[in-house]
Every structure is written in C-alpha cells, then in structure tokens.
Amino acid sequence: MPKGGWREFSGSESLQRPSDPGGPGVARAQQRVRVQRTKAGKGGKLVTAVTGLDIPDAEARALLQRLKTRAGTGGTLKDGVIELQGDQVALTLAELEAQGFRPKQAGG
C-alpha cells in the first residue's frame, strides 16, 4: 500500500457488488426490479424476464421455485435473471410485491 493509504481502484475490494458476502446489501423495497416479456433469443417463444434482483443466489433460486409453482410453468435462473416460460407478467408482479419488492413492468 502506498504511503498515506491512498489507493485508486487497486484490488478487488473496490469492485465488490453489494450482494457479495461482506457487502452492505440493498433493501428489497429499494431495488430496481423490472419484469418484462420478451422473445429475444428464444426462438420465437414468449418468456417473462425478471431483472435487477440484488439477492443471494440461494434466495433467487427459492424465489424462482415459488414463481414456477405459482405460475405452473417452467423457468430458469441465468446470470442473475429469472426467466419464466410464457406471459406471466401480472402474476410475477403480484408475487414480487408479496415478497417485499417494488417491481415495475418494463417494455410494452
């Protein structure tokens, strides 16, 4: 460490995300959660995508399981994005609100 304790973007601790262990985290009601339906890259199939979740991976998987059960469809978790098969926007918005998030519908 240089004399005086000054460091500019050196080390991985400056690149830590809030959801990393040891980070402060963000309250559920303050997260920017977006729910949108899309067909991009899915071979023309309609998919409901949930982005902006800043929760640990285990909680995201539990949330995915609740959403899949409630919707009666399949789904997956890819790179922090929850994808549900079909048009499940209204149901997803309601479930996220029940879990303490403040989701918004994105797109058309």
C-alpha positions as CSV (number, residue, x, y, z in Angstrom):
1,M,0.0,0.0,0.0
2,P,1.4,3.4,-0.9
3,K,2.4,5.9,1.7
4,G,-0.6,7.8,3.1
5,G,-3.1,5.0,2.5
6,W,-4.2,6.3,-0.9
7,R,-5.4,3.7,-3.4
8,E,-7.2,4.2,-6.7
9,F,-9.1,1.2,-8.0
10,S,-6.4,-1.2,-6.9
11,G,-7.6,-4.5,-5.6
12,S,-10.8,-6.5,-5.9
13,E,-12.5,-4.9,-2.9
14,S,-13.2,-1.7,-4.9
15,L,-15.1,-3.8,-7.4
16,Q,-17.4,-5.6,-4.9
17,R,-21.1,-5.7,-5.6
18,P,-23.5,-5.0,-2.7
19,S,-24.8,-8.6,-2.8
20,D,-21.3,-10.1,-2.3
21,P,-20.7,-11.5,1.2
22,G,-19.4,-8.8,3.4
23,G,-21.2,-6.1,1.4
24,P,-23.9,-3.9,2.9
25,G,-26.7,-5.2,0.6
26,V,-29.8,-3.2,-0.6
27,A,-33.2,-3.4,1.0
28,R,-35.8,-5.2,-1.1
29,A,-38.1,-2.2,-1.3
30,Q,-35.2,-0.1,-2.7
31,Q,-34.1,-2.4,-5.5
32,R,-35.0,-1.6,-9.1
33,V,-36.7,-4.8,-10.1
34,R,-38.0,-5.0,-13.7
35,V,-40.4,-7.5,-15.1
36,Q,-40.8,-7.8,-18.9
37,R,-42.0,-10.2,-21.5
38,T,-39.6,-10.9,-24.4
39,K,-38.9,-13.2,-27.3
40,A,-35.3,-12.2,-27.9
41,G,-33.0,-15.1,-28.5
42,K,-35.7,-17.7,-27.5
43,G,-36.7,-19.0,-30.9
44,G,-39.9,-17.0,-31.0
45,K,-41.1,-18.3,-27.6
46,L,-42.5,-15.8,-25.2
47,V,-40.6,-15.5,-21.9
48,T,-41.1,-13.4,-18.8
49,A,-37.8,-12.0,-17.5
50,V,-37.1,-10.6,-14.0
51,T,-34.0,-8.4,-13.8
52,G,-32.5,-6.2,-11.1
53,L,-32.7,-8.6,-8.2
54,D,-29.9,-8.0,-5.8
55,I,-30.3,-11.0,-3.6
56,P,-28.1,-14.0,-2.8
57,D,-28.2,-16.9,-5.3
58,A,-29.9,-19.2,-2.8
59,E,-32.7,-16.7,-2.3
60,A,-33.0,-16.2,-6.0
61,R,-33.5,-19.9,-6.5
62,A,-36.1,-20.1,-3.8
63,L,-38.0,-17.2,-5.4
64,L,-37.7,-18.9,-8.8
65,Q,-39.2,-22.0,-7.3
66,R,-42.2,-20.0,-5.8
67,L,-42.8,-18.3,-9.1
68,K,-42.7,-21.5,-11.1
69,T,-45.1,-23.2,-8.7
70,R,-47.5,-20.3,-8.7
71,A,-47.5,-19.9,-12.5
72,G,-47.5,-23.7,-13.2
73,T,-44.7,-23.3,-15.8
74,G,-41.0,-23.9,-16.2
75,G,-38.3,-21.4,-15.6
76,T,-34.6,-20.9,-15.0
77,L,-32.0,-18.6,-13.4
78,K,-29.3,-17.3,-15.7
79,D,-26.7,-14.7,-14.7
80,G,-29.0,-13.3,-12.0
81,V,-32.0,-13.0,-14.4
82,I,-35.1,-15.1,-13.6
83,E,-36.8,-16.4,-16.8
84,L,-40.3,-17.9,-16.7
85,Q,-41.9,-19.6,-19.7
86,G,-44.9,-17.8,-21.2
87,D,-46.6,-14.5,-20.4
88,Q,-46.5,-14.4,-16.5
89,V,-46.0,-10.7,-16.0
90,A,-49.1,-9.9,-13.9
91,L,-48.6,-13.0,-11.7
92,T,-44.9,-12.2,-11.3
93,L,-45.6,-8.6,-10.3
94,A,-48.1,-9.7,-7.7
95,E,-45.7,-12.3,-6.2
96,L,-42.7,-10.0,-6.1
97,E,-44.8,-7.4,-4.3
98,A,-45.9,-10.0,-1.8
99,Q,-42.2,-10.8,-1.2
100,G,-41.4,-7.2,-0.3
101,F,-40.0,-5.9,-3.6
102,R,-41.3,-2.9,-5.6
103,P,-41.3,-4.3,-9.1
104,K,-42.2,-2.4,-12.3
105,Q,-43.3,-3.6,-15.6
106,A,-40.7,-2.8,-18.3
107,G,-41.3,-2.8,-22.1
108,G,-44.7,-2.8,-23.8
